[in-house]
Amino acid sequence: MQTDLPEDRLQADPPASTPLRVKAVEPVDLVSYVQHTLGFVPRNSITAITLAGRDLGAVLRCDWDPLLTDDGDALAGYARQVAGYLTADERADGSLVFLFRDPTGYPGPDDDHDGILADALDTELAAVGLPVQEAWLVSDGRLWHLDCPDLTACTAHGSAVARTETSALNTAFILEGSVVEDEPQAGGLPASADRMSPALQEAVRRLCGATVAAGARARWLQAWEQVLSGAGLPADPAARAGLLGGLMDVNLRDTLVAAASFTLPRAVSGAAWLQALPHEVAEALGASPREVDGVLYSSVLMATSRRSPDWDRIARLRTACEQLLSEAAGEPAAAARCLVAWVEWARGRGSVAGRIIEECRRSDPDYPLGQVLGEVIDRGILSGWASRRSTAWSATRRGRS
């Protein structure tokens, strides 16, 4: 029979005096929660939500091939992997499961695929202390209960998913600035230039190499700091080329990621402590090398820090890299494209990141960051930030991205 639906508490970092609380009353509210948390309507996916009592928590989306159920060992391993991801939410004590399936000639549940998969997930999630409270199929625009013993008692069985558009929860998300889009089918990024412009070649020459002065590196980071702080990209093409040119220096690139995630002083302090940048760069920017910042710096690329990143600054990094792509070529273009992919992966949008990485692999298959991110995504490794509600990218932050 149907269970009472849990009450949702979003961790969107609103002002302490005005916490955002919305209540899921019906299953369509949960579908709306999934859509707004992911930012798109999932297709052919398993989406699981952790529960902490009656509070909704992390949302995990995984690609799903219905033929997976034909191989028992593969199915068990897949369900075990999903359960393992959800255990990253340390407060969780239960779960909800939604199967999103494109219709294949039958509108409702198909016992040969849906039920088998739901049972496998139920077994593995129960084994890790996250028993499935409810399991639903979303197909052909309708919502189908997968574990209701008496369908006459499950009033939502077969209800229209379009009802999410008029739900109170959907309205609350929209008022907070959240937007739901169609699931991206490709990376969707601009094509890069065929060759480096003279300005970009000069920027690479000026910024990359062992003999580059500390002052030049500091000025490059300061120029990016203007972008990360909300000033936008400079209008001068040479200045824009300068932003791209420094991306060929791996240490400058990684320091930029750390600066976007936290602050520029902490990023250069950490880089200097780890000797990724000369101490003179940190000093030029008013920072001193500190071990604690070195630890924070080391956590950024794999998004493992317990400290929540600055998602607004990360969003500006993504926007700037996307906007600069058409002016980039060669390794700076590969770096900019991979940074966009990293942002999507850090946000928990592994499928979107994977499509962008495929573009990276086609354009520059030997670029090291693309290879590393590709392996992370191929192995299904979830961003540490995305796995914890205290650090995850929220729906309301997405509305400002």
N, C-alpha and C positions, 0 to 999 in steps of 0.2 A: 504494500500500500504506500501511498505517498507520505513522505515525511515533511515536517515543518521545514521550510526553507530558512537557511541561516541569515542572520542580519549582517550586513556588510559594513566594514570599517576601513576606509581608504587611508593609506599612509602617504599623503600627497604633500606633506610639510606645509599646510596652510598655517596662518597665524594661530598660536596656541589658544587664543580666546575664541576662535571660530572654527573648531574642528569640523571637517566635512564628514557627515554620516548619512548614508542612504540605506534604505531597507529593500531587500529582495523579497517580494511577496509571492511571485509566481515563477515557474521555470523560465518563462520568457525574460524575466528580469536577469536571471543568471546568464542567459545567452547575451543579453545586452552588456552585462559586466565583462564577459569574455571579449566581445567585439571592441569595446572601448579600451580595455586593458591592452589588447594586442594592437589596436589602431586600425584593424581591417577585419573583414568577414572571412574566417578561415574556410578552406576547401580541402576535402580529403585529408582530414587531420584528426588526431586525438588531442583534445584539450582537457587538461585536468586542473582542478582548483583545489588548493589545500584549505582545510578548515581548522580553526583553533576555537573549539567550542562552537559558537554560532557566528563567528567572524570569518569572512572570506579572506583568503590570503593570496599566495602567489599563483599565477596562471602559467601553466606550461603547455606549449603547443608542439606537437611532433607530427611529421609527415606520416601518412598511413596508407599503405597499399593493402586493399582487402585480400589480395592473394596471399598475404603473409600468414593467414590462418591455415593454409594448406601444409605448412611445415611446423609441426608441433614444437620442435626444439627452437626454431627461430622465433616463433611466437612467444614462447616462455622467456627467452632472452630479451626480446623487445619489451615485454611487460615488466620484466625485472629492471631494465634500464630506466623506464618511465618512473617506476617506484623509487629507484635510487635518486633520480633528480629531485623528486618531491621531498625527500628526507632533508634536503638543504634548508627547508623552512623548519627551524628548530621548535617553533611554537605549535606546529600542526599536530592534530590528533585524529584527523579524518580527511576525507576527500570527496569530491564530486567529479564525475567523468562525463564528457560530451564527445560523441563521435560525429564529426561533420563529414558527410559523404555526398558526392554528386550522385544523382539518381542513375541507376543502370537498368531501368526497365521495371523496377518494383519500387513503389513510393515509400513503403514502410520498412520495418525491421526485416532483415534477412537472417534467419537463424543460422545459416551455414557460415556466415561471416561475422555479423554484428554481435550475436549472442556469444559466440566462441571467444571473440576478442574481449568482450565485456567480462566474461568469466575469468579469463587469464589475468586481466587487470585487477579484478576483485581479489584473486588469490594472492598476487604479488604485493598489492597495496596493504592487504590485511597482514601479510607477513612482516611488514616494516612498521606496523602500528598506525597505518593510515587507512582504515577500512572505508570502502566506498559507501557513502550514504545514499546516493542516487546515481543512476546511469541513464543517459539520454542519447538518442540518435537525432541529429538534425539533417533532414534530407528532403529534397523536393519542396522546400519552403515550409516544411512542417516539423513539429517536434513530437518524437515518439519515445515513450517510456520503455526502457529495456529490462526492468526488473520489477514490474508491477504484477502481482499474482492475480489481481482481479481488475481487468481493464475498465470495467464499469465504474470502479471507484477512483480511477485516475482521470480526473476531469480534463487535465491538460493534454492527454494522449491524442495526438493528431491535430493539435491546435496550430494555428498559423504563426510562423516565426515573425511575420510582418507586424505582429502586435508589439514587438519590441519598440517600434517607432513611436508608440503612444504610451509607453510605460513611464511611470514616475521616475524610475531609476535612470532611464535613458535621458529624460529631460534634465535631471540633476547633473548628469555628465556633460550634456551640451552647455548648460549654464556655466559650468566650470571651464569651458573652452575646449572640451574634447571633441574630436572628429573621427568618424569611422569611414574608411575608404575601402575600395575593392582591394583584395589581396594582390600585391604586385606580382606580375608574371615574369618580370625580367628586372635587371638591375635598375633600369630607368635613368641612368646617368648620361650626361652629354658625352659625345665622342671627344677624344683628345686630338690635339693638332698632329699633323704628319711629322713635323720636325720642330726642333727648338727655334724660337725666334732669337734674333741677335741679343735682345734684352735678357732673355732667359739664359742664354749661353754666358753672358757677362755675369749674371747673378750667380750662376753655378761656379764660375771661375773665382769670383770674389769671396764666396762663402764656404766653399768646400775644399778641404785639404788640411794637412797637418800644420801648415804655416799661417793659417788664417788668424788674425789678431783677435784677442779676447773681446775687444771693443766692437768688432764687426759682428761677432756672434751675439753679444749683448744687444746691439741695435736691432738685429733680426728678431730676437725674442720680444723686444719692446714693441716692434711693429706688429707682431702677431698679438701681443697683449691688447693693443688698441682694438683689434678685431674681436677678440674673445670678450672684451668688456662691452661690446655692443656698438662700436663706432662704424661697423661695416667695412667693406673692402675699400681701399683707396681708389680714386678715379684714375690716377696716373698709371699708365700701362707698365712703366719701368718699376714702380713700387710694387705692383701686383706680381710682376716677374720676380722681384726680390723675395716675396713671400714664398713663391714656388721654389726658387733656386736652393734655399737652405734645406729643403726636404731631402735633397740628395745626401746630406750628412745624417747618418743614422742616429747619432747622438742628439743632434738638434731636433730631429723629427720626434724622437721619443721624449725629449724634454718638453716639446710642444704638447704632446698628448698628456703628460703629467700636469702641465700648466693649465690645460683646458679642464682637466678633471678636478683640480684643486686650486692652487694659486701659483702665480709665477715665482714668487720668492721661495715657496716650498719646493717647487720643481727644480729650480737651479741649485738650491741647497742640497737636495737629494742627489742630483746629477754630479755635483762637485764632490760630495762625500764618497760616491761610488767611482769617482775619477772618470766619469763619462764626459765631463766638461772640465776645463781648467778652473782652478779656484778663482782665477782672475775674473772669469765671467760672473761668478756669484758675487764677488766683491763689487763689480761694476754695477750690479743690480741691487746692491744693498743687502745681500744675503750672506750668511756664513754656513759652511758645510756642517750638517748635523746628522748624526746616525739615524734619528727618528725619521728625518725626511728621506734618508736613503732607503729605509724600509718602506716608506709610503711610495716612493718612486718605483721601487721594485715590484710593487703590487699592482701597478696601474694597467699594464698591457693585458694581464689575465683577469683584471677586475676583481681582485680578491680582497681588497681592503675592507675592514669593518667600518671605516669612516665612509659616510655617504659622499659620492662625488657631486660636483656642481653641474647638474644636468643642463642648466641654461648655457653655461660656457661650452659644454660638450656639443650642444645643439648648434651653437655659432661656429664651432670648428667644422662640423659636418656641412653646414650651409656654405661656408667659405670654400671648402675643398671642392664641393660640387660646382660652385660658380666659377672656380678657377680652372676646372678641367679642360674647357675648350681652349684655354690659352697655354695648356701644359703639353709636354711631349716627353718621351723617353722616361727615365727613372722618376723625375718629378711627377709625371702623370700617374705612374704606377703607385707612387707614394700617396698622392691625393686620393686615388680611387680606393686604395686599401684602408686609408683612414676613415673614409665613409663606411666601408664594410665593418671596420672595427667598432664604430659608433653603433651601428645597427646590432651587431653581436652583443655589445655591452648592454644595450637596452633590452636584450632578450629576444630580439627578432632574428633568430638564427636562419630562418628560411630566406628572408630578405638579404641578410649578409651573405648567404651562400650564393645567391644569384649574382651579387656584385663581385664576389671572389671569382666566380666563373669568368666574368669579364676581365678581371685582373690576370687570370691564368692565360686567357687567349691573347691579351695584349702584351704581357711580359711574363712568360711562364717561369722565368728564373729569378724573379724578384723575391728576396728572402721573406719579407713580411707577408707577401701573398701566399707563399708556401706554408708558413707557420699558421696563418689564419685559416687557410684551406684545410690543413690537418685538424685543427681544433674543431672546425665546423663539421667536417666529414665524420669525426668521432663523436659528434653530438654533445660536446662539452658545453655546459651551460655557464654563462657569465655568472661569476660569484655575486656581483651586484644584483643581477636579475633574480637570483634565487632567494634573496632576503627582502622582506617587505620594508625593512628600515632603510635599505639602500637602493631599492628598485626605481627605475624610471616610471613615473606615474602617468595616469591619463591626463591629469590637469597640467602637468609639465609638458606633455605632448602638444596640448593646445597652444603653447607658447613657442613651440619649436619652429 
